[in-house]
Amino acid sequence: MPRNELLQRYQVFADDRLEILRAGGERHLYAVQEEQKQRQSKPQESTKDEDMDIDWHDFVIVEQIDLYEDQDMVVSVDAGL
């Protein structure tokens, strides 16, 4: 059997349905604050570790470019390399 506190809270919810929305909103704000605290306490990991998580076997070749000896590969200035 639920304790008196829970019964009172359930009675408030039954009497005023908007109270359920308020309680849900407060719970959401609490969850967001906890997530922000967790992000701040967690040290920033390097992007190198994130690059290591790439599964290179998921990539597929969609087009193959054949270059012949008489063709030169020209890099344009606009390429941004």
FIFI-35434 format. One record per atom (N, C-alpha, C): atom name; x, y, z. Coordinates in steps of 0.02 Angstrom, whole numbers, m for minus. Layout:
! FIFI-35434
    a        u        v        w
   CA        X        Y        Z
...
This chain:
! FIFI-35434
    a        u        v        w
    N       43      m59        0
   CA        0        0        0
    C       45       62        0
    N       30      110      m43
   CA       71      171      m45
    C       67      211       20
    N      122      246       32
   CA      123      288       92
    C       75      346       86
    N       63      379      143
   CA       17      436      144
    C       39      491       96
    N      104      504       92
   CA      129      557       48
    C      111      544      m25
    N      119      481      m45
   CA      103      464     m114
    C       28      468     m126
    N      m11      445      m77
   CA      m84      449      m85
    C     m107      522      m92
    N      m77      567      m52
   CA      m94      637      m57
    C      m75      666     m125
    N      m17      647     m149
   CA        5      671     m214
    C      m41      645     m270
    N      m59      582     m266
   CA     m105      554     m315
    C     m173      589     m312
    N     m194      607     m253
   CA     m258      642     m245
    C     m254      711     m278
    N     m198      746     m270
   CA     m188      811     m302
    C     m190      803     m377
    N     m158      751     m403
   CA     m159      738     m475
    C     m230      724     m499
    N     m268      688     m459
   CA     m337      671     m479
    C     m381      734     m478
    N     m368      778     m431
   CA     m409      839     m425
    C     m392      891     m478
    N     m328      898     m493
   CA     m305      950     m540
    C     m259      918     m592
    N     m285      907     m651
   CA     m246      873     m703
    C     m188      915     m728
    N     m192      981     m721
   CA     m136     1024     m741
    C      m76     1012     m695
    N      m89      989     m635
   CA      m33      975     m589
    C       11      919     m616
    N      m19      873     m652
   CA       20      819     m684
    C       68      849     m735
    N       43      897     m775
   CA       86      930     m824
    C      142      969     m790
    N      125     1004     m736
   CA      177     1042     m700
    C      231      995     m673
    N      209      939     m644
   CA      257      891     m617
    C      301      862     m672
    N      271      849     m730
   CA      309      823     m786
    C      359      874     m812
    N      338      937     m813
   CA      383      991     m835
    C      442      999     m788
    N      427      996     m723
   CA      481     1001     m673
    C      529      943     m680
    N      503      884     m693
   CA      546      825     m701
    C      590      832     m763
    N      562      860     m816
   CA      601      871     m877
    C      657      921     m864
    N      641      976     m831
   CA      693     1026     m815
    C      748      996     m773
    N      729      954     m726
   CA      778      921     m683
    C      824      876     m725
    N      794      838     m771
   CA      834      793     m813
    C      882      833     m857
    N      859      890     m884
   CA      903      932     m926
    C      961      959     m885
    N      946      982     m824
   CA      999     1009     m780
    C     1050      955     m762
    N     1026      895     m748
   CA     1072      841     m732
    C     1116      822     m791
    N     1087      824     m851
   CA     1127      809     m911
    C     1180      862     m922
    N     1162      925     m910
   CA     1212      979     m918
    C     1268      972     m867
    N     1250      955     m805
   CA     1302      944     m753
    C     1348      887     m773
    N     1319      834     m801
   CA     1360      777     m820
    C     1407      796     m878
    N     1383      835     m925
   CA     1425      857     m980
    C     1483      900     m955
    N     1469      945     m907
   CA     1520      990     m882
    C     1571      953     m840
    N     1550      902     m804
   CA     1597      866     m762
    C     1639      818     m802
    N     1614      796     m859
   CA     1651      750     m902
    C     1703      789     m941
    N     1766      771     m937
   CA     1816      808     m975
    C     1806      799    m1050
    N     1824      850    m1087
   CA     1817      847    m1159
    C     1866      796    m1188
    N     1839      747    m1223
   CA     1881      697    m1253
    C     1906      723    m1320
    N     1963      700    m1340
   CA     1992      725    m1402
    C     1953      698    m1461
    N     1956      736    m1515
   CA     1921      714    m1576
    C     1956      654    m1607
    N     2018      643    m1588
   CA     2054      586    m1614
    C     2020      521    m1593
    N     1996      519    m1531
   CA     1961      461    m1507
    C     1895      452    m1545
    N     1862      506    m1562
   CA     1800      502    m1599
    C     1813      477    m1670
    N     1870      496    m1700
   CA     1887      473    m1767
    C     1900      398    m1767
    N     1925      373    m1712
   CA     1940      301    m1707
    C     1876      260    m1706
    N     1819      291    m1690
   CA     1756      255    m1685
    C     1724      243    m1754
    N     1752      270    m1807
   CA     1722      262    m1873
    C     1734      191    m1897
    N     1681      159    m1919
   CA     1687       92    m1946
    C     1698       99    m2021
    N     1759       92    m2042
   CA     1776      103    m2112
    C     1749       49    m2157
    N     1724       m5    m2130
   CA     1695      m58    m2171
    C     1625      m40    m2195
    N     1596       12    m2168
   CA     1530       34    m2189
    C     1532       73    m2255
    N     1590       94    m2276
   CA     1596      134    m2337
    C     1599       88    m2398
    N     1570      113    m2452
   CA     1570       75    m2515
    C     1595      120    m2571
    N     1624       89    m2621
   CA     1648      125    m2679
    C     1589      136    m2725
    N     1575      198    m2742
   CA     1519      213    m2786
    C     1542      230    m2857
    N     1603      251    m2864
   CA     1629      267    m2930
    C     1705      261    m2929
    N     1732      235    m2981
   CA     1804      229    m2987
    C     1826      274    m3044
    N     1877      314    m3032
   CA     1903      359    m3083
    C     1968      330    m3108
    N     1970      316    m3173
   CA     2030      289    m3204
    C     2071      346    m3233
    N     2134      350    m3213
   CA     2179      400    m3240
    C     2231      363    m3283
    N     2243      390    m3341
   CA     2291      360    m3386
    C     2356      400    m3384
    N     2409      371    m3408
   CA     2474      404    m3404
    C     2475      470    m3442
    N     2437      476    m3495
   CA     2439      538    m3533
    C     2395      592    m3503
    N     2358      576    m3450
   CA     2317      626    m3416
    C     2353      649    m3353
    N     2352      713    m3342
   CA     2380      741    m3280
    C     2323      757    m3233
    N     2336      748    m3170
   CA     2287      766    m3120
    C     2299      838    m3102
    N     2252      882    m3117
   CA     2259      953    m3105
    C     2217      971    m3045
    N     2249     1005    m2997
   CA     2214     1029    m2938
    C     2196     1101    m2949
    N     2133     1116    m2945
   CA     2112     1186    m2955
    C     2125     1226    m2892
    N     2134     1291    m2901
   CA     2147     1336    m2846
    C     2085     1342    m2802
    N     2026     1335    m2832
   CA     1963     1343    m2796
    C     1947     1282    m2752
    N     1985     1229    m2759
   CA     1971     1168    m2721
    C     1981     1178    m2646
    N     2019     1226    m2626
   CA     2028     1240    m2555
    C     2076     1192    m2521
    N     2120     1163    m2558
   CA     2168     1117    m2527
    C     2228     1152    m2501
